[in-house]
Amino acid sequence: MEKIVSLCKRRGYVFQSSEIYGGLNGCWDYGPLGVELLRNIKEGWWRAMTSREDVEGIDASILMHPRVWEASGHVENFTDPMVDCRECKARFRADQIADAPCGSPAYKGRPASRCQADGKFTDARRFNLMFKTFVGPLEDSSSVVYLRPETAQGIFVNFLNVQAASRQRPPFGIAQIGKAFRNEINTKNFLFRTREFEQMEMQFFVPPGSDQKWFEYWKEERFRWFQSLGMKKEKMHFHRHDAGELAHYARDAYDIEYEFPFGWGEIEGIHNRSDFDLTRHEQFSGKSMKFFDEQTKERYTPFIIETSAGASRSFMAFLVDAYREEEAPTADGKTETRVVLSLHPRLAPIKAAVFPLVNRDGMPEIARGIVSSLRPHFRVFYDESGAVGRRYRRQDEAGTPYCITVDSQTLQDRTVTVRERDSMVQERVSGGDLVAYIREKTL
């Protein structure tokens, strides 16, 4: 993980938020390459969902009526057990103190679980993870609202709006990508547990009785999606929630977990939410959330199959999965360690880098012309600094799948050298064919 975090800062993927002020724990900024990778992940997910005729899109507000969170159960149930160290005053999740170092001067660096055994912690109490704020000029109980801890509720309360406007009938889904906020007691493991993050959620509304069939369908469909973008199958598995793990709304639940350097961690959850959500919103709002089927003349409350992926966690999993170090030959016949981000070409922030072999004989001008021809179609990078081998290494580390070099042969026949990142194999391609060549390889 230290290597991944270092690469992220060095190559402009992720920076610590407010770093010049010492940083803000659990908050991260996406740099020039990071914002492109995150966008490509989200666009890949959005395309996979909304290219179907049975899924519609929505973008709901982050701020919602406070009764929404009462109906959803978040006010009552969205809590973690918290304990305080009596000496250093640090706070910990009571169920996650085994690996947390205590900051007490008397027990510096000692596992917090041992300090707990010595009575250094308070009794556990429930801590609600929702961020609270106020709407309007008065900061009193009548103006309290919450930053949403999940994007799903915006979909549920708009179920009938979307259904009527799109003229869909169950089974159909509503997809959304958006920010969510959780006031985590302890953030950890880089982007894995943060206080501000993005979710990619699709809620699939189905007739009662067909829920288990669709649950199995979406479980397998979502597993395949990660593989379609290059994630290694052997680094993924399903974790089924047992009765003690199930959320208050869930009839059945599986997590897709990825094997990070720190262990297995969830990157997406697939849940059979039954009719819990629409029923609760009907009870709390007084508005019917039932669907009336004009064809069968049946009125019912749909069951919901949820697919909820973390965009930030997926970003981190794709980075970890793509990272590798290997020995590669140098120009003088020796070898050196090559760091490579083998990102799927569809995810790679930069699709191609263009180099002039030397800064003379008109090569820079030709290279600049190639950049201009490619840039309307792809994210492209121009580099004329240093030996070409060094330039290759920089792009390998950034995850760029193709490097295009203008050389002496280009001056003769207008072909260029195209080098593929993972295999380092080179081939000659006509300059006029580059747009089609890169498009075929990366889209």
Secondary structure, 3 states (H helix, E strand, C coil): CHHHHHHHHHCCCEEECCHHHCCCCCCEEECHHHHHHHHHHHHHHHHHHHCCCCEEECCCCCECCHHHHHHCCHHHHCEEEEEEECCCCCEEEHHHCCCCECCCHHHCCCEHHHHHHCCCECCCEEEECCCEEECCCCCCHHHEEEECCCCHHHHHHCHHHHHHHHCCCCCEEEEEEEEEECCCCCCECCCCECCEEEEEEEEEEECCCCHHHHHHHHHHHHHHHHHHCCCCHHHEEEEECCCCCCCCCCCEEEEEEEEECCEEEEEEEEEECCCHHHHHHHHHHCCCCCEEECCCCEEECCEEEEEEEEHHHHHHHHHHHHEEEEEEECCCCCEEEEEEECCCCCCCCCCEEEEECCCCCCHHHHHHHHHHHHCCCCCEEECCCCCHHHHHHHHHHHCCCEEEEECHHHHHHCEEEEEECCCCCEEEEEHHHHHHHHHHHHC
